[in-house]
Amino acid sequence: MAVAGREDRTARGVALMALAVVFFTLIDSSAKWLMIAGLPALQVVFCRYAGHFLFSVVLFVPREGLAAFRSASPLWQAARAVLLLGSTILNFLALSYLPITVTTTINFAGPIVVTLLSIPILGEQVGIRRIAAVCTGFIGVLVVMQPWGAAFHPAMLLNIASLMFSGLYFILTRKLAGIESNSTSQLWTSGFATLGMAPLAIGLWTWPTTLWDFTVMLAIGCFGALGHICATSAHRLADASILAPVIYIQLLLAALAGILFFGTWPTPWLLAGGLIIIASGLYIWQRERSKGRPPTPPDPRRAP
């Protein structure tokens, strides 16, 4: 099957990337909603990936056949899937205790973690200015977490662990760049997670008690698949260097979701720390762009 070529349609690409960020916010909002409704976190993880997998099968298999499942690097794909699944589990567990704005803001430190991990794993050279940006970003994370005060919650450590898992995931994604198709990556990451989580989810399955909760349970996987489709299409229409900063609108969307769905307002500490993290991430993005490398996606939870 012919692969759609690159097009220079920047405005549409940016719009699609913004739409992808809306779907990404809906994933986290749905997960928190379902856990508040009494569904176990591991069941919510299963529903998120099972829906994504079924959506991907319906989208890719009729066009590409079983070849869509064929990986050129199955061991690396399996490792990526395990890392992404671990990151999602930890992130959803953190969401069960923390406001969505807090988890979203901490996750913006993704480029910082990837920058650090790329030194020993990929052998990349990182200059003093990017190291300074990394340190500044971690100061922003500390401002959000406030480990010195009553606002600190141990679940924030789950968020940090999720960040480390996803940082390793993106390092492997870099290693596989240009080797695997998007359809194969989608099917492997969602399919592996679905198979791995099925025994755990069935053992503690809890049915939603309202029609709305049941609808959200079915929708969470579709949100994930649609978000990935929009993001992939956006990168076909516009350069990654233009699209990368769009993800930061998720802080505003997460704040709106927190207010509308859960009645939680962002604190001044969260806003201040979020601005520090975003400024650090934008500087790292600018340095990556100037060196001709595709910027690392700022949101570390998402499959390619």
C-alpha positions as CSV (number, residue, x, y, z in Angstrom):
1,M,0.0,0.0,0.0
2,A,1.3,3.4,-0.9
3,V,2.3,5.6,2.0
4,A,0.9,9.1,2.0
5,G,3.6,11.7,1.2
6,R,4.6,14.7,3.1
7,E,2.6,17.9,2.4
8,D,3.3,21.5,3.3
9,R,0.0,22.5,5.0
10,T,1.2,24.0,8.2
11,A,-2.0,25.6,9.4
12,R,-4.0,22.3,9.0
13,G,-1.1,20.4,10.7
14,V,-1.1,22.7,13.7
15,A,-4.9,22.4,13.9
16,L,-4.7,18.6,13.9
17,M,-2.0,18.6,16.5
18,A,-4.2,20.8,18.7
19,L,-7.1,18.4,18.2
20,A,-4.8,15.6,19.2
21,V,-4.0,17.4,22.5
22,V,-7.7,17.7,23.1
23,F,-8.0,13.9,22.8
24,F,-5.0,13.3,25.0
25,T,-6.6,15.5,27.7
26,L,-9.8,13.5,27.4
27,I,-7.9,10.3,28.0
28,D,-6.7,11.5,31.4
29,S,-10.0,13.1,32.2
30,S,-11.8,9.8,31.4
31,A,-9.4,7.8,33.4
32,K,-9.9,10.0,36.5
33,W,-13.6,10.0,36.0
34,L,-13.8,6.2,35.9
35,M,-11.6,5.7,38.9
36,I,-13.7,8.2,40.9
37,A,-16.7,6.1,39.8
38,G,-15.2,3.1,41.5
39,L,-13.5,1.3,38.6
40,P,-10.1,-0.2,39.5
41,A,-7.1,1.6,37.9
42,L,-5.9,-1.6,36.2
43,Q,-9.3,-2.1,34.6
44,V,-9.2,1.5,33.3
45,V,-5.7,0.9,31.8
46,F,-7.1,-2.3,30.0
47,C,-10.1,-0.4,28.6
48,R,-7.9,2.4,27.4
49,Y,-5.6,0.0,25.4
50,A,-8.3,-2.5,24.4
51,G,-10.4,0.3,22.7
52,H,-7.2,1.6,21.1
53,F,-6.3,-1.8,19.8
54,L,-9.7,-2.6,18.3
55,F,-9.8,0.9,16.7
56,S,-6.3,0.3,15.2
57,V,-7.3,-3.2,13.9
58,V,-10.4,-1.8,12.2
59,L,-8.4,1.0,10.7
60,F,-5.2,-0.7,9.6
61,V,-5.8,-4.4,8.9
62,P,-8.4,-4.0,6.1
63,R,-5.9,-1.8,4.2
64,E,-2.6,-3.6,5.1
65,G,-3.7,-7.1,6.1
66,L,-1.8,-9.1,8.7
67,A,1.5,-7.5,7.4
68,A,0.5,-4.6,9.7
69,F,1.5,-6.8,12.7
70,R,4.9,-7.7,11.2
71,S,7.7,-6.0,13.1
72,A,11.3,-5.6,11.9
73,S,12.4,-5.3,15.5
74,P,10.1,-7.4,17.6
75,L,12.2,-7.4,20.8
76,W,12.6,-3.6,20.7
77,Q,8.8,-3.2,20.0
78,A,8.0,-5.5,23.0
79,A,10.3,-3.4,25.2
80,R,8.7,-0.2,24.1
81,A,5.2,-1.7,24.7
82,V,6.2,-2.8,28.3
83,L,7.7,0.7,29.0
84,L,4.6,2.5,27.7
85,L,2.3,0.2,29.6
86,G,4.2,0.7,32.8
87,S,4.1,4.4,32.3
88,T,0.4,4.4,31.8
89,I,-0.3,2.3,34.8
90,L,1.8,4.6,37.0
91,N,0.2,7.7,35.5
92,F,-3.3,6.4,36.0
93,L,-2.6,5.4,39.6
94,A,-1.2,8.9,40.2
95,L,-4.4,10.3,38.6
96,S,-6.5,8.5,41.1
97,Y,-5.0,10.6,43.9
98,L,-3.9,13.9,42.2
99,P,-5.7,16.6,40.2
100,I,-5.3,16.2,36.5
101,T,-3.5,19.6,36.3
102,V,-0.7,18.3,38.6
103,T,-0.1,15.1,36.7
104,T,-0.2,16.9,33.3
105,T,2.3,19.6,34.5
106,I,4.7,17.1,35.9
107,N,4.6,15.1,32.7
108,F,5.7,18.2,30.8
109,A,9.2,17.4,32.1
110,G,9.4,14.6,29.6
111,P,11.9,16.3,27.3
112,I,14.1,17.0,30.3
113,V,14.2,13.3,31.2
114,V,14.8,12.2,27.6
115,T,17.7,14.7,27.3
116,L,19.3,13.2,30.4
117,L,18.8,9.6,29.3
118,S,20.0,10.2,25.8
119,I,23.5,10.9,27.2
120,P,24.3,7.4,28.5
121,I,22.0,5.4,26.2
122,L,22.4,7.1,22.8
123,G,25.8,8.7,23.5
124,E,24.5,12.2,22.6
125,Q,26.5,15.2,23.5
126,V,24.7,17.7,25.7
127,G,26.1,21.2,26.2
128,I,26.2,23.3,29.4
129,R,23.2,25.4,28.3
130,R,20.9,22.4,27.9
131,I,22.2,21.0,31.2
132,A,21.2,24.4,32.8
133,A,17.8,24.1,31.1
134,V,17.4,20.6,32.5
135,C,18.2,21.8,36.0
136,T,15.8,24.7,35.6
137,G,13.1,22.3,34.6
138,F,13.6,20.2,37.6
139,I,13.2,23.3,39.8
140,G,9.9,23.7,38.1
141,V,8.9,20.2,39.0
142,L,9.9,20.8,42.6
143,V,7.7,24.0,42.7
144,V,4.7,21.9,41.5
145,M,5.4,19.0,43.9
146,Q,6.3,21.2,46.9
147,P,8.0,18.3,48.8
148,W,8.7,20.8,51.6
149,G,5.0,21.4,52.4
150,A,1.6,19.9,53.1
151,A,0.7,20.1,49.4
152,F,3.1,17.2,48.7
153,H,1.4,13.9,48.0
154,P,3.3,10.5,47.8
155,A,1.4,9.8,44.5
156,M,3.6,12.4,42.9
157,L,6.4,9.9,43.1
158,L,4.3,7.6,40.9
159,N,4.2,10.4,38.4
160,I,8.0,10.7,38.5
161,A,8.4,7.0,38.0
162,S,5.9,7.2,35.1
163,L,8.1,9.9,33.6
164,M,11.2,7.7,33.8
165,F,9.4,4.8,32.1
166,S,8.1,7.0,29.3
167,G,11.5,8.7,28.9
168,L,13.0,5.2,28.2
169,Y,10.1,4.5,25.9
170,F,10.9,7.6,23.8
171,I,14.6,6.7,23.7
172,L,13.7,3.3,22.1
173,T,11.3,5.2,19.8
174,R,14.3,7.2,18.5
175,K,16.3,4.0,18.0
176,L,13.4,2.6,15.9
177,A,12.8,5.8,13.9
178,G,12.6,5.0,10.2
179,I,12.5,1.2,10.8
180,E,8.9,0.6,11.8
181,S,5.6,1.9,10.3
182,N,3.1,3.8,12.4
183,S,0.5,1.0,12.0
184,T,2.9,-1.6,13.4
185,S,3.8,0.6,16.3
186,Q,0.1,1.3,17.1
187,L,-0.9,-2.4,16.9
188,W,2.1,-3.6,19.0
189,T,1.9,-1.0,21.8
190,S,-1.9,-1.3,22.2
191,G,-2.1,-5.0,21.5
192,F,0.7,-6.0,23.9
193,A,-0.9,-3.9,26.6
194,T,-4.3,-5.4,26.0
195,L,-3.0,-8.9,26.2
196,G,-0.9,-8.2,29.3
197,M,-3.7,-6.4,31.2
198,A,-6.6,-8.7,30.3
199,P,-6.0,-11.3,33.1
200,L,-5.6,-8.6,35.7
201,A,-8.6,-6.6,34.5
202,I,-10.9,-9.7,34.3
203,G,-9.9,-10.7,37.8
204,L,-11.1,-7.4,39.4
205,W,-13.7,-6.3,36.8
206,T,-16.2,-3.8,38.1
207,W,-19.1,-2.8,35.9
208,P,-20.1,0.9,35.7
209,T,-23.2,1.7,37.6
210,T,-24.5,4.5,35.3
211,L,-24.9,4.8,31.5
212,W,-22.6,7.8,31.5
213,D,-19.8,5.9,33.2
214,F,-20.3,3.0,30.8
215,T,-20.0,5.4,27.8
216,V,-16.8,6.9,29.2
217,M,-15.4,3.4,29.7
218,L,-16.0,2.7,26.0
219,A,-14.8,6.1,24.8
220,I,-11.4,6.2,26.5
221,G,-9.8,3.9,24.0
222,C,-11.3,5.8,21.1
223,F,-9.9,9.0,22.5
224,G,-6.4,7.4,22.5
225,A,-6.7,6.1,18.9
226,L,-8.1,9.4,17.6
227,G,-5.4,11.4,19.3
228,H,-2.7,9.3,17.7
229,I,-4.3,9.5,14.3
230,C,-4.5,13.3,14.5
231,A,-0.9,13.6,15.7
232,T,0.4,11.3,13.0
233,S,-1.5,13.2,10.3
234,A,-0.3,16.5,11.7
235,H,3.3,15.4,11.3
236,R,2.6,14.6,7.7
237,L,1.4,18.1,7.1
238,A,3.8,20.2,9.1
239,D,7.4,20.0,10.5
240,A,7.9,18.5,14.0
241,S,9.8,21.6,14.9
242,I,6.6,23.6,14.4
243,L,4.3,21.1,16.1
244,A,6.3,20.3,19.2
245,P,5.3,23.3,21.3
246,V,1.5,22.8,20.5
247,I,1.4,20.1,23.2
248,Y,1.8,22.8,25.9
249,I,-1.8,24.0,25.4
250,Q,-2.6,20.8,27.4
251,L,-1.9,22.7,30.6
252,L,-4.8,25.1,29.8
253,L,-7.0,22.2,28.7
254,A,-6.2,20.2,31.8
255,A,-7.0,23.2,34.0
256,L,-10.4,23.5,32.2
257,A,-11.1,19.8,32.6
258,G,-10.2,20.0,36.3
259,I,-12.6,22.9,36.8
260,L,-15.5,21.6,34.6
261,F,-15.4,17.8,35.5
262,F,-13.9,17.7,39.0
263,G,-14.3,21.1,40.5
264,T,-10.6,21.6,41.1
265,W,-8.8,24.9,40.4
266,P,-5.0,25.2,39.6
267,T,-3.0,26.7,42.4
268,P,-0.5,29.6,42.0
269,W,2.3,27.1,42.8
270,L,1.2,24.8,40.0
271,L,1.0,27.6,37.5
272,A,4.4,29.0,38.5
273,G,6.0,25.6,38.3
274,G,4.3,24.8,35.0
275,L,5.6,28.0,33.4
276,I,9.1,27.1,34.5
277,I,8.9,23.6,33.1
278,I,7.4,24.9,29.8
279,A,10.1,27.5,29.5
280,S,12.8,24.9,30.0
281,G,11.1,22.5,27.6
282,L,10.9,25.2,24.9
283,Y,14.6,26.0,25.3
284,I,15.5,22.3,24.9
285,W,13.2,22.1,21.9
286,Q,14.9,25.2,20.3
287,R,18.3,23.6,20.8
288,E,17.2,20.3,19.3
289,R,15.7,22.3,16.3
290,S,18.9,24.3,15.8
291,K,20.9,21.0,15.7
292,G,18.6,19.6,13.0
293,R,17.1,16.8,15.2
294,P,13.4,16.2,15.5
295,P,12.2,17.6,18.8
296,T,11.2,15.1,21.5
297,P,7.5,15.1,22.1
298,P,6.9,17.0,25.4
299,D,4.1,14.6,26.5
300,P,5.9,11.4,27.4
301,R,2.8,9.2,27.8
302,R,1.8,8.9,24.2
303,A,2.5,6.3,21.6
304,P,3.8,7.5,18.2
